[in-house]
């Protein structure tokens, strides 16, 4: 069992951290983390904070 992954899932479920932070903590990209959550029947909440974080990540990576 990957302890960081389990902690990331718990914190995400409790809405203590965003999807982006949780996936980073788990050592996965967001899509992989979302698939894992889906396989465990854990709902994905995606709010304004998640959107802002994703936009900052995209801007920092100079993605176009």
mmCIF file as Biopython writes it, N, C-alpha, C and O atoms, coordinates in Angstrom:
data_model
#
loop_
_atom_site.group_PDB
_atom_site.id
_atom_site.type_symbol
_atom_site.label_atom_id
_atom_site.label_alt_id
_atom_site.label_comp_id
_atom_site.label_asym_id
_atom_site.label_entity_id
_atom_site.label_seq_id
_atom_site.pdbx_PDB_ins_code
_atom_site.Cartn_x
_atom_site.Cartn_y
_atom_site.Cartn_z
_atom_site.occupancy
_atom_site.B_iso_or_equiv
_atom_site.auth_seq_id
_atom_site.auth_asym_id
_atom_site.pdbx_PDB_model_num
ATOM 1   N N  . UNK A ? 1  ? 0.842   -1.189 0.000   1.0 0.0 1  A 1 
ATOM 2   C CA . UNK A ? 1  ? 0.000   0.000  0.000   1.0 0.0 1  A 1 
ATOM 3   C C  . UNK A ? 1  ? 0.883   1.247  0.000   1.0 0.0 1  A 1 
ATOM 4   O O  . UNK A ? 1  ? 1.868   1.325  0.735   1.0 0.0 1  A 1 
ATOM 5   N N  . UNK A ? 2  ? 0.519   2.208  -0.826  1.0 0.0 2  A 1 
ATOM 6   C CA . UNK A ? 2  ? 1.244   3.462  -0.922  1.0 0.0 2  A 1 
ATOM 7   C C  . UNK A ? 2  ? 0.621   4.455  0.057   1.0 0.0 2  A 1 
ATOM 8   O O  . UNK A ? 2  ? -0.492  4.934  -0.157  1.0 0.0 2  A 1 
ATOM 9   N N  . UNK A ? 3  ? 1.342   4.757  1.122   1.0 0.0 3  A 1 
ATOM 10  C CA . UNK A ? 3  ? 0.816   5.613  2.177   1.0 0.0 3  A 1 
ATOM 11  C C  . UNK A ? 3  ? 0.485   7.020  1.672   1.0 0.0 3  A 1 
ATOM 12  O O  . UNK A ? 3  ? -0.543  7.585  2.045   1.0 0.0 3  A 1 
ATOM 13  N N  . UNK A ? 4  ? 1.350   7.586  0.825   1.0 0.0 4  A 1 
ATOM 14  C CA . UNK A ? 4  ? 1.076   8.928  0.288   1.0 0.0 4  A 1 
ATOM 15  C C  . UNK A ? 4  ? -0.216  8.939  -0.526  1.0 0.0 4  A 1 
ATOM 16  O O  . UNK A ? 4  ? -0.995  9.890  -0.463  1.0 0.0 4  A 1 
ATOM 17  N N  . UNK A ? 5  ? -0.429  7.877  -1.283  1.0 0.0 5  A 1 
ATOM 18  C CA . UNK A ? 5  ? -1.644  7.775  -2.089  1.0 0.0 5  A 1 
ATOM 19  C C  . UNK A ? 5  ? -2.882  7.736  -1.201  1.0 0.0 5  A 1 
ATOM 20  O O  . UNK A ? 5  ? -3.858  8.441  -1.458  1.0 0.0 5  A 1 
ATOM 21  N N  . UNK A ? 6  ? -2.841  6.925  -0.173  1.0 0.0 6  A 1 
ATOM 22  C CA . UNK A ? 6  ? -3.995  6.810  0.723   1.0 0.0 6  A 1 
ATOM 23  C C  . UNK A ? 6  ? -4.259  8.120  1.466   1.0 0.0 6  A 1 
ATOM 24  O O  . UNK A ? 6  ? -5.413  8.503  1.663   1.0 0.0 6  A 1 
ATOM 25  N N  . UNK A ? 7  ? -3.201  8.800  1.875   1.0 0.0 7  A 1 
ATOM 26  C CA . UNK A ? 7  ? -3.358  10.106 2.535   1.0 0.0 7  A 1 
ATOM 27  C C  . UNK A ? 7  ? -3.969  11.112 1.570   1.0 0.0 7  A 1 
ATOM 28  O O  . UNK A ? 7  ? -4.857  11.879 1.943   1.0 0.0 7  A 1 
ATOM 29  N N  . UNK A ? 8  ? -3.490  11.108 0.326   1.0 0.0 8  A 1 
ATOM 30  C CA . UNK A ? 8  ? -4.024  12.019 -0.693  1.0 0.0 8  A 1 
ATOM 31  C C  . UNK A ? 8  ? -5.515  11.786 -0.905  1.0 0.0 8  A 1 
ATOM 32  O O  . UNK A ? 8  ? -6.288  12.737 -1.021  1.0 0.0 8  A 1 
ATOM 33  N N  . UNK A ? 9  ? -5.914  10.531 -0.954  1.0 0.0 9  A 1 
ATOM 34  C CA . UNK A ? 9  ? -7.328  10.201 -1.154  1.0 0.0 9  A 1 
ATOM 35  C C  . UNK A ? 9  ? -8.167  10.681 0.024   1.0 0.0 9  A 1 
ATOM 36  O O  . UNK A ? 9  ? -9.224  11.284 -0.162  1.0 0.0 9  A 1 
ATOM 37  N N  . UNK A ? 10 ? -7.696  10.412 1.224   1.0 0.0 10 A 1 
ATOM 38  C CA . UNK A ? 10 ? -8.446  10.827 2.419   1.0 0.0 10 A 1 
ATOM 39  C C  . UNK A ? 10 ? -8.585  12.346 2.483   1.0 0.0 10 A 1 
ATOM 40  O O  . UNK A ? 10 ? -9.674  12.864 2.730   1.0 0.0 10 A 1 
ATOM 41  N N  . UNK A ? 11 ? -7.483  13.058 2.260   1.0 0.0 11 A 1 
ATOM 42  C CA . UNK A ? 11 ? -7.530  14.519 2.313   1.0 0.0 11 A 1 
ATOM 43  C C  . UNK A ? 11 ? -8.435  15.078 1.218   1.0 0.0 11 A 1 
ATOM 44  O O  . UNK A ? 11 ? -9.155  16.052 1.435   1.0 0.0 11 A 1 
ATOM 45  N N  . UNK A ? 12 ? -8.393  14.456 0.048   1.0 0.0 12 A 1 
ATOM 46  C CA . UNK A ? 12 ? -9.259  14.899 -1.041  1.0 0.0 12 A 1 
ATOM 47  C C  . UNK A ? 12 ? -10.729 14.650 -0.697  1.0 0.0 12 A 1 
ATOM 48  O O  . UNK A ? 12 ? -11.571 15.520 -0.920  1.0 0.0 12 A 1 
ATOM 49  N N  . UNK A ? 13 ? -11.038 13.483 -0.162  1.0 0.0 13 A 1 
ATOM 50  C CA . UNK A ? 13 ? -12.419 13.168 0.218   1.0 0.0 13 A 1 
ATOM 51  C C  . UNK A ? 13 ? -12.952 14.145 1.255   1.0 0.0 13 A 1 
ATOM 52  O O  . UNK A ? 13 ? -14.127 14.512 1.230   1.0 0.0 13 A 1 
ATOM 53  N N  . UNK A ? 14 ? -12.084 14.561 2.163   1.0 0.0 14 A 1 
ATOM 54  C CA . UNK A ? 14 ? -12.485 15.496 3.214   1.0 0.0 14 A 1 
ATOM 55  C C  . UNK A ? 14 ? -12.454 16.950 2.737   1.0 0.0 14 A 1 
ATOM 56  O O  . UNK A ? 14 ? -12.722 17.871 3.510   1.0 0.0 14 A 1 
ATOM 57  N N  . UNK A ? 15 ? -12.124 17.147 1.459   1.0 0.0 15 A 1 
ATOM 58  C CA . UNK A ? 15 ? -12.031 18.460 0.835   1.0 0.0 15 A 1 
ATOM 59  C C  . UNK A ? 15 ? -11.014 19.360 1.529   1.0 0.0 15 A 1 
ATOM 60  O O  . UNK A ? 15 ? -11.194 20.575 1.610   1.0 0.0 15 A 1 
ATOM 61  N N  . UNK A ? 16 ? -9.943  18.743 2.029   1.0 0.0 16 A 1 
ATOM 62  C CA . UNK A ? 16 ? -8.843  19.485 2.647   1.0 0.0 16 A 1 
ATOM 63  C C  . UNK A ? 16 ? -7.848  19.956 1.597   1.0 0.0 16 A 1 
ATOM 64  O O  . UNK A ? 16 ? -7.169  20.966 1.785   1.0 0.0 16 A 1 
ATOM 65  N N  . UNK A ? 17 ? -7.763  19.218 0.483   1.0 0.0 17 A 1 
ATOM 66  C CA . UNK A ? 17 ? -6.871  19.578 -0.610  1.0 0.0 17 A 1 
ATOM 67  C C  . UNK A ? 17 ? -7.617  19.423 -1.939  1.0 0.0 17 A 1 
ATOM 68  O O  . UNK A ? 17 ? -8.605  18.695 -2.036  1.0 0.0 17 A 1 
ATOM 69  N N  . UNK A ? 18 ? -7.126  20.113 -2.937  1.0 0.0 18 A 1 
ATOM 70  C CA . UNK A ? 18 ? -7.749  20.072 -4.260  1.0 0.0 18 A 1 
ATOM 71  C C  . UNK A ? 18 ? -7.339  18.803 -4.999  1.0 0.0 18 A 1 
ATOM 72  O O  . UNK A ? 18 ? -6.445  18.072 -4.572  1.0 0.0 18 A 1 
ATOM 73  N N  . UNK A ? 19 ? -8.007  18.567 -6.100  1.0 0.0 19 A 1 
ATOM 74  C CA . UNK A ? 19 ? -7.688  17.429 -6.959  1.0 0.0 19 A 1 
ATOM 75  C C  . UNK A ? 19 ? -6.237  17.508 -7.442  1.0 0.0 19 A 1 
ATOM 76  O O  . UNK A ? 19 ? -5.526  16.503 -7.460  1.0 0.0 19 A 1 
ATOM 77  N N  . UNK A ? 20 ? -5.810  18.701 -7.830  1.0 0.0 20 A 1 
ATOM 78  C CA . UNK A ? 20 ? -4.437  18.878 -8.309  1.0 0.0 20 A 1 
ATOM 79  C C  . UNK A ? 20 ? -3.401  18.565 -7.247  1.0 0.0 20 A 1 
ATOM 80  O O  . UNK A ? 20 ? -2.425  17.862 -7.511  1.0 0.0 20 A 1 
ATOM 81  N N  . UNK A ? 21 ? -3.607  19.079 -6.058  1.0 0.0 21 A 1 
ATOM 82  C CA . UNK A ? 21 ? -2.680  18.826 -4.952  1.0 0.0 21 A 1 
ATOM 83  C C  . UNK A ? 21 ? -2.696  17.342 -4.588  1.0 0.0 21 A 1 
ATOM 84  O O  . UNK A ? 21 ? -1.645  16.744 -4.357  1.0 0.0 21 A 1 
ATOM 85  N N  . UNK A ? 22 ? -3.880  16.755 -4.537  1.0 0.0 22 A 1 
ATOM 86  C CA . UNK A ? 22 ? -3.997  15.336 -4.191  1.0 0.0 22 A 1 
ATOM 87  C C  . UNK A ? 22 ? -3.267  14.458 -5.201  1.0 0.0 22 A 1 
ATOM 88  O O  . UNK A ? 22 ? -2.571  13.517 -4.820  1.0 0.0 22 A 1 
ATOM 89  N N  . UNK A ? 23 ? -3.421  14.758 -6.466  1.0 0.0 23 A 1 
ATOM 90  C CA . UNK A ? 23 ? -2.745  13.947 -7.487  1.0 0.0 23 A 1 
ATOM 91  C C  . UNK A ? 23 ? -1.233  14.114 -7.399  1.0 0.0 23 A 1 
ATOM 92  O O  . UNK A ? 23 ? -0.495  13.150 -7.600  1.0 0.0 23 A 1 
ATOM 93  N N  . UNK A ? 24 ? -0.767  15.313 -7.103  1.0 0.0 24 A 1 
ATOM 94  C CA . UNK A ? 24 ? 0.674   15.529 -6.925  1.0 0.0 24 A 1 
ATOM 95  C C  . UNK A ? 24 ? 1.190   14.752 -5.722  1.0 0.0 24 A 1 
ATOM 96  O O  . UNK A ? 24 ? 2.235   14.105 -5.798  1.0 0.0 24 A 1 
ATOM 97  N N  . UNK A ? 25 ? 0.464   14.815 -4.616  1.0 0.0 25 A 1 
ATOM 98  C CA . UNK A ? 25 ? 0.851   14.088 -3.410  1.0 0.0 25 A 1 
ATOM 99  C C  . UNK A ? 25 ? 0.901   12.585 -3.680  1.0 0.0 25 A 1 
ATOM 100 O O  . UNK A ? 25 ? 1.779   11.883 -3.177  1.0 0.0 25 A 1 
ATOM 101 N N  . UNK A ? 26 ? -0.041  12.105 -4.469  1.0 0.0 26 A 1 
ATOM 102 C CA . UNK A ? 26 ? -0.108  10.676 -4.793  1.0 0.0 26 A 1 
ATOM 103 C C  . UNK A ? 26 ? 0.950   10.267 -5.813  1.0 0.0 26 A 1 
ATOM 104 O O  . UNK A ? 26 ? 1.181   9.077  -6.025  1.0 0.0 26 A 1 
ATOM 105 N N  . UNK A ? 27 ? 1.598   11.259 -6.453  1.0 0.0 27 A 1 
ATOM 106 C CA . UNK A ? 27 ? 2.607   10.953 -7.467  1.0 0.0 27 A 1 
ATOM 107 C C  . UNK A ? 27 ? 2.002   10.514 -8.785  1.0 0.0 27 A 1 
ATOM 108 O O  . UNK A ? 27 ? 2.587   9.712  -9.513  1.0 0.0 27 A 1 
ATOM 109 N N  . UNK A ? 28 ? 0.819   11.047 -9.088  1.0 0.0 28 A 1 
ATOM 110 C CA . UNK A ? 28 ? 0.102   10.692 -10.310 1.0 0.0 28 A 1 
ATOM 111 C C  . UNK A ? 28 ? -0.321  11.959 -11.037 1.0 0.0 28 A 1 
ATOM 112 O O  . UNK A ? 28 ? -0.395  13.035 -10.444 1.0 0.0 28 A 1 
ATOM 113 N N  . UNK A ? 29 ? -0.597  11.816 -12.333 1.0 0.0 29 A 1 
ATOM 114 C CA . UNK A ? 29 ? -1.199  12.969 -13.003 1.0 0.0 29 A 1 
ATOM 115 C C  . UNK A ? 29 ? -2.684  12.968 -12.654 1.0 0.0 29 A 1 
ATOM 116 O O  . UNK A ? 29 ? -3.206  11.978 -12.142 1.0 0.0 29 A 1 
ATOM 117 N N  . UNK A ? 30 ? -3.357  14.071 -12.931 1.0 0.0 30 A 1 
ATOM 118 C CA . UNK A ? 30 ? -4.745  14.217 -12.497 1.0 0.0 30 A 1 
ATOM 119 C C  . UNK A ? 30 ? -5.667  13.172 -13.115 1.0 0.0 30 A 1 
ATOM 120 O O  . UNK A ? 30 ? -6.577  12.679 -12.449 1.0 0.0 30 A 1 
ATOM 121 N N  . UNK A ? 31 ? -5.443  12.837 -14.364 1.0 0.0 31 A 1 
ATOM 122 C CA . UNK A ? 31 ? -6.302  11.851 -15.021 1.0 0.0 31 A 1 
ATOM 123 C C  . UNK A ? 31 ? -6.163  10.487 -14.357 1.0 0.0 31 A 1 
ATOM 124 O O  . UNK A ? 31 ? -7.166  9.816  -14.111 1.0 0.0 31 A 1 
ATOM 125 N N  . UNK A ? 32 ? -4.950  10.072 -14.068 1.0 0.0 32 A 1 
ATOM 126 C CA . UNK A ? 32 ? -4.732  8.794  -13.372 1.0 0.0 32 A 1 
ATOM 127 C C  . UNK A ? 32 ? -5.411  8.800  -12.001 1.0 0.0 32 A 1 
ATOM 128 O O  . UNK A ? 32 ? -6.056  7.828  -11.607 1.0 0.0 32 A 1 
ATOM 129 N N  . UNK A ? 33 ? -5.252  9.911  -11.289 1.0 0.0 33 A 1 
ATOM 130 C CA . UNK A ? 33 ? -5.850  10.019 -9.966  1.0 0.0 33 A 1 
ATOM 131 C C  . UNK A ? 33 ? -7.368  9.978  -10.055 1.0 0.0 33 A 1 
ATOM 132 O O  . UNK A ? 33 ? -8.018  9.339  -9.227  1.0 0.0 33 A 1 
ATOM 133 N N  . UNK A ? 34 ? -7.940  10.648 -11.044 1.0 0.0 34 A 1 
ATOM 134 C CA . UNK A ? 34 ? -9.391  10.625 -11.232 1.0 0.0 34 A 1 
ATOM 135 C C  . UNK A ? 34 ? -9.879  9.215  -11.536 1.0 0.0 34 A 1 
ATOM 136 O O  . UNK A ? 34 ? -10.924 8.795  -11.041 1.0 0.0 34 A 1 
ATOM 137 N N  . UNK A ? 35 ? -9.127  8.492  -12.345 1.0 0.0 35 A 1 
ATOM 138 C CA . UNK A ? 35 ? -9.514  7.108  -12.658 1.0 0.0 35 A 1 
ATOM 139 C C  . UNK A ? 35 ? -9.474  6.240  -11.398 1.0 0.0 35 A 1 
ATOM 140 O O  . UNK A ? 35 ? -10.345 5.397  -11.184 1.0 0.0 35 A 1 
ATOM 141 N N  . UNK A ? 36 ? -8.458  6.457  -10.577 1.0 0.0 36 A 1 
ATOM 142 C CA . UNK A ? 36 ? -8.357  5.705  -9.328  1.0 0.0 36 A 1 
ATOM 143 C C  . UNK A ? 36 ? -9.551  6.018  -8.421  1.0 0.0 36 A 1 
ATOM 144 O O  . UNK A ? 36 ? -10.155 5.117  -7.839  1.0 0.0 36 A 1 
ATOM 145 N N  . UNK A ? 37 ? -9.876  7.306  -8.312  1.0 0.0 37 A 1 
ATOM 146 C CA . UNK A ? 37 ? -11.039 7.689  -7.504  1.0 0.0 37 A 1 
ATOM 147 C C  . UNK A ? 37 ? -12.302 7.019  -8.042  1.0 0.0 37 A 1 
ATOM 148 O O  . UNK A ? 37 ? -13.118 6.508  -7.275  1.0 0.0 37 A 1 
ATOM 149 N N  . UNK A ? 38 ? -12.454 7.026  -9.345  1.0 0.0 38 A 1 
ATOM 150 C CA . UNK A ? 38 ? -13.623 6.386  -9.961  1.0 0.0 38 A 1 
ATOM 151 C C  . UNK A ? 38 ? -13.681 4.900  -9.672  1.0 0.0 38 A 1 
ATOM 152 O O  . UNK A ? 38 ? -14.755 4.355  -9.414  1.0 0.0 38 A 1 
ATOM 153 N N  . UNK A ? 39 ? -12.534 4.241  -9.714  1.0 0.0 39 A 1 
ATOM 154 C CA . UNK A ? 39 ? -12.512 2.801  -9.440  1.0 0.0 39 A 1 
ATOM 155 C C  . UNK A ? 39 ? -12.880 2.491  -8.000  1.0 0.0 39 A 1 
ATOM 156 O O  . UNK A ? 39 ? -13.320 1.384  -7.689  1.0 0.0 39 A 1 
ATOM 157 N N  . UNK A ? 40 ? -12.700 3.474  -7.118  1.0 0.0 40 A 1 
ATOM 158 C CA . UNK A ? 40 ? -13.063 3.313  -5.704  1.0 0.0 40 A 1 
ATOM 159 C C  . UNK A ? 40 ? -14.423 3.937  -5.391  1.0 0.0 40 A 1 
ATOM 160 O O  . UNK A ? 40 ? -14.831 4.012  -4.232  1.0 0.0 40 A 1 
ATOM 161 N N  . UNK A ? 41 ? -15.119 4.383  -6.444  1.0 0.0 41 A 1 
ATOM 162 C CA . UNK A ? 41 ? -16.445 4.996  -6.286  1.0 0.0 41 A 1 
ATOM 163 C C  . UNK A ? 41 ? -16.413 6.245  -5.407  1.0 0.0 41 A 1 
ATOM 164 O O  . UNK A ? 41 ? -17.343 6.508  -4.644  1.0 0.0 41 A 1 
ATOM 165 N N  . UNK A ? 42 ? -15.326 7.007  -5.529  1.0 0.0 42 A 1 
ATOM 166 C CA . UNK A ? 42 ? -15.175 8.257  -4.780  1.0 0.0 42 A 1 
ATOM 167 C C  . UNK A ? 42 ? -15.545 9.402  -5.712  1.0 0.0 42 A 1 
ATOM 168 O O  . UNK A ? 42 ? -14.926 9.568  -6.763  1.0 0.0 42 A 1 
ATOM 169 N N  . UNK A ? 43 ? -16.548 10.196 -5.338  1.0 0.0 43 A 1 
ATOM 170 C CA . UNK A ? 43 ? -16.962 11.305 -6.216  1.0 0.0 43 A 1 
ATOM 171 C C  . UNK A ? 43 ? -15.871 12.363 -6.354  1.0 0.0 43 A 1 
ATOM 172 O O  . UNK A ? 43 ? -15.110 12.637 -5.426  1.0 0.0 43 A 1 
ATOM 173 N N  . UNK A ? 44 ? -15.829 12.936 -7.532  1.0 0.0 44 A 1 
ATOM 174 C CA . UNK A ? 44 ? -14.839 13.971 -7.818  1.0 0.0 44 A 1 
ATOM 175 C C  . UNK A ? 44 ? -15.527 15.321 -7.722  1.0 0.0 44 A 1 
ATOM 176 O O  . UNK A ? 44 ? -16.441 15.619 -8.491  1.0 0.0 44 A 1 
ATOM 177 N N  . UNK A ? 45 ? -15.084 16.132 -6.776  1.0 0.0 45 A 1 
ATOM 178 C CA . UNK A ? 45 ? -15.595 17.490 -6.662  1.0 0.0 45 A 1 
ATOM 179 C C  . UNK A ? 45 ? -14.541 18.406 -7.286  1.0 0.0 45 A 1 
ATOM 180 O O  . UNK A ? 45 ? -13.356 18.331 -6.962  1.0 0.0 45 A 1 
ATOM 181 N N  . UNK A ? 46 ? -14.993 19.252 -8.166  1.0 0.0 46 A 1 
ATOM 182 C CA . UNK A ? 46 ? -14.089 20.147 -8.894  1.0 0.0 46 A 1 
ATOM 183 C C  . UNK A ? 46 ? -14.662 21.547 -8.770  1.0 0.0 46 A 1 
ATOM 184 O O  . UNK A ? 46 ? -15.665 21.878 -9.402  1.0 0.0 46 A 1 
ATOM 185 N N  . UNK A ? 47 ? -14.016 22.368 -7.948  1.0 0.0 47 A 1 
ATOM 186 C CA . UNK A ? 47 ? -14.533 23.702 -7.685  1.0 0.0 47 A 1 
ATOM 187 C C  . UNK A ? 47 ? -13.669 24.794 -8.283  1.0 0.0 47 A 1 
ATOM 188 O O  . UNK A ? 47 ? -12.756 24.538 -9.067  1.0 0.0 47 A 1 
ATOM 189 N N  . UNK A ? 48 ? -13.980 26.000 -7.895  1.0 0.0 48 A 1 
ATOM 190 C CA . UNK A ? 48 ? -13.272 27.182 -8.384  1.0 0.0 48 A 1 
ATOM 191 C C  . UNK A ? 48 ? -11.778 27.112 -8.040  1.0 0.0 48 A 1 
ATOM 192 O O  . UNK A ? 48 ? -10.933 27.451 -8.868  1.0 0.0 48 A 1 
ATOM 193 N N  . UNK A ? 49 ? -11.461 26.676 -6.826  1.0 0.0 49 A 1 
ATOM 194 C CA . UNK A ? 49 ? -10.057 26.569 -6.420  1.0 0.0 49 A 1 
ATOM 195 C C  . UNK A ? 49 ? -9.305  25.596 -7.328  1.0 0.0 49 A 1 
ATOM 196 O O  . UNK A ? 49 ? -8.156  25.848 -7.692  1.0 0.0 49 A 1 
ATOM 197 N N  . UNK A ? 50 ? -9.945  24.495 -7.692  1.0 0.0 50 A 1 
ATOM 198 C CA . UNK A ? 50 ? -9.321  23.530 -8.604  1.0 0.0 50 A 1 
ATOM 199 C C  . UNK A ? 50 ? -9.062  24.179 -9.968  1.0 0.0 50 A 1 
ATOM 200 O O  . UNK A ? 50 ? -8.000  23.995 -10.562 1.0 0.0 50 A 1 
ATOM 201 N N  . UNK A ? 51 ? -10.036 24.930 -10.447 1.0 0.0 51 A 1 
ATOM 202 C CA . UNK A ? 51 ? -9.885  25.608 -11.730 1.0 0.0 51 A 1 
ATOM 203 C C  . UNK A ? 51 ? -8.726  26.596 -11.696 1.0 0.0 51 A 1 
ATOM 204 O O  . UNK A ? 51 ? -7.904  26.625 -12.612 1.0 0.0 51 A 1 
ATOM 205 N N  . UNK A ? 52 ? -8.660  27.401 -10.646 1.0 0.0 52 A 1 
ATOM 206 C CA . UNK A ? 52 ? -7.573  28.371 -10.530 1.0 0.0 52 A 1 
ATOM 207 C C  . UNK A ? 52 ? -6.220  27.670 -10.484 1.0 0.0 52 A 1 
ATOM 208 O O  . UNK A ? 52 ? -5.261  28.123 -11.109 1.0 0.0 52 A 1 
ATOM 209 N N  . UNK A ? 53 ? -6.144  26.578 -9.752  1.0 0.0 53 A 1 
ATOM 210 C CA . UNK A ? 53 ? -4.888  25.838 -9.651  1.0 0.0 53 A 1 
ATOM 211 C C  . UNK A ? 53 ? -4.497  25.258 -11.013 1.0 0.0 53 A 1 
ATOM 212 O O  . UNK A ? 53 ? -3.329  25.318 -11.397 1.0 0.0 53 A 1 
ATOM 213 N N  . UNK A ? 54 ? -5.455  24.705 -11.736 1.0 0.0 54 A 1 
ATOM 214 C CA . UNK A ? 54 ? -5.167  24.153 -13.061 1.0 0.0 54 A 1 
ATOM 215 C C  . UNK A ? 54 ? -4.692  25.245 -14.014 1.0 0.0 54 A 1 
ATOM 216 O O  . UNK A ? 54 ? -3.765  25.030 -14.794 1.0 0.0 54 A 1 
ATOM 217 N N  . UNK A ? 55 ? -5.326  26.418 -13.953 1.0 0.0 55 A 1 
ATOM 218 C CA . UNK A ? 55 ? -4.905  27.526 -14.810 1.0 0.0 55 A 1 
ATOM 219 C C  . UNK A ? 55 ? -3.484  27.974 -14.476 1.0 0.0 55 A 1 
ATOM 220 O O  . UNK A ? 55 ? -2.697  28.255 -15.379 1.0 0.0 55 A 1 
ATOM 221 N N  . UNK A ? 56 ? -3.153  28.041 -13.194 1.0 0.0 56 A 1 
ATOM 222 C CA . UNK A ? 56 ? -1.793  28.410 -12.791 1.0 0.0 56 A 1 
ATOM 223 C C  . UNK A ? 56 ? -0.784  27.370 -13.274 1.0 0.0 56 A 1 
ATOM 224 O O  . UNK A ? 56 ? 0.309   27.717 -13.722 1.0 0.0 56 A 1 
ATOM 225 N N  . UNK A ? 57 ? -1.152  26.112 -13.182 1.0 0.0 57 A 1 
ATOM 226 C CA . UNK A ? 57 ? -0.261  25.036 -13.641 1.0 0.0 57 A 1 
ATOM 227 C C  . UNK A ? 57 ? -0.015  25.150 -15.140 1.0 0.0 57 A 1 
ATOM 228 O O  . UNK A ? 57 ? 1.118   25.018 -15.604 1.0 0.0 57 A 1 
ATOM 229 N N  . UNK A ? 58 ? -1.075  25.394 -15.887 1.0 0.0 58 A 1 
ATOM 230 C CA . UNK A ? 58 ? -0.930  25.547 -17.327 1.0 0.0 58 A 1 
ATOM 231 C C  . UNK A ? 58 ? -0.080  26.755 -17.692 1.0 0.0 58 A 1 
ATOM 232 O O  . UNK A ? 58 ? 0.753   26.678 -18.595 1.0 0.0 58 A 1 
ATOM 233 N N  . UNK A ? 59 ? -0.285  27.865 -16.998 1.0 0.0 59 A 1 
ATOM 234 C CA . UNK A ? 59 ? 0.498   29.074 -17.276 1.0 0.0 59 A 1 
ATOM 235 C C  . UNK A ? 59 ? 1.969   28.849 -16.925 1.0 0.0 59 A 1 
ATOM 236 O O  . UNK A ? 59 ? 2.854   29.299 -17.652 1.0 0.0 59 A 1 
ATOM 237 N N  . UNK A ? 60 ? 2.229   28.165 -15.832 1.0 0.0 60 A 1 
ATOM 238 C CA . UNK A ? 60 ? 3.605   27.920 -15.398 1.0 0.0 60 A 1 
ATOM 239 C C  . UNK A ? 60 ? 4.333   26.993 -16.365 1.0 0.0 60 A 1 
ATOM 240 O O  . UNK A ? 60 ? 5.549   27.090 -16.531 1.0 0.0 60 A 1 
ATOM 241 N N  . UNK A ? 61 ? 3.586   26.098 -17.001 1.0 0.0 61 A 1 
ATOM 242 C CA . UNK A ? 61 ? 4.231   25.145 -17.919 1.0 0.0 61 A 1 
ATOM 243 C C  . UNK A ? 61 ? 4.350   25.714 -19.314 1.0 0.0 61 A 1 
ATOM 244 O O  . UNK A ? 61 ? 4.917   25.071 -20.197 1.0 0.0 61 A 1 
ATOM 245 N N  . UNK A ? 62 ? 3.821   26.922 -19.531 1.0 0.0 62 A 1 
ATOM 246 C CA . UNK A ? 62 ? 3.849   27.581 -20.831 1.0 0.0 62 A 1 
ATOM 247 C C  . UNK A ? 62 ? 3.199   26.719 -21.896 1.0 0.0 62 A 1 
ATOM 248 O O  . UNK A ? 62 ? 3.674   26.660 -23.030 1.0 0.0 62 A 1 
ATOM 249 N N  . UNK A ? 63 ? 2.105   26.044 -21.532 1.0 0.0 63 A 1 
ATOM 250 C CA . UNK A ? 63 ? 1.377   25.169 -22.431 1.0 0.0 63 A 1 
ATOM 251 C C  . UNK A ? 63 ? 0.538   25.986 -23.398 1.0 0.0 63 A 1 
ATOM 252 O O  . UNK A ? 63 ? -0.100  26.959 -22.997 1.0 0.0 63 A 1 
ATOM 253 N N  . UNK A ? 64 ? 0.533   25.613 -24.622 1.0 0.0 64 A 1 
ATOM 254 C CA . UNK A ? 64 ? -0.281  26.323 -25.640 1.0 0.0 64 A 1 
ATOM 255 C C  . UNK A ? 64 ? -0.970  25.371 -26.530 1.0 0.0 64 A 1 
ATOM 256 O O  . UNK A ? 64 ? -1.692  25.786 -27.437 1.0 0.0 64 A 1 
#
